[in-house]
Amino acid sequence: MNRKSTIAALIAIAATTGSAFAGTSLAGDISIDDTAFTSTRTRAEVQAELAQFKQAGVNPWSTSYNPTRDFRSEKTREQVIAEYQASRDSVAAITGEDSGSAYAAAHKNTEVTPQFAVGATPTLR
């Protein structure tokens, strides 16, 4: 009987100890920021900006917002593909196991940064 009551007491202590620290940070405080907020813009400025967004029909916080919808490239698809293919060796060297350090050391006086946007790899057909 003594063993059962000891186990029950340990379980009760563990349960109450765990919940006592649930709402606190690692430092032991609840980290309430009591500094007052001071706006840098007036209410009229914020309302004017909102009216501009509504008039333009653009909501940059929307999940369907597409900032590149009206983008038009200055280069043709063939020009972009040719530039990409010309830079394949340097791109492969820069993104290799040594992160391009050997390639950069061998080409100190030349441009070693690829000239295309990250993630904008053209699809070849």
Residue pairs with C-beta under 8 A, 6 or more apart in sequence:
23 30
24 30
25 31
53 59
53 60
58 65
59 65
60 67
73 80
77 122
80 116
80 122
81 122
81 124
83 115
83 116
84 116
84 121
84 122
87 114
87 115
87 116
90 103
90 107
90 112
90 114
91 114
93 100
93 102
93 103
94 100
94 103
94 104
94 112
94 113
94 114
96 102
96 103
100 112
103 112
104 112
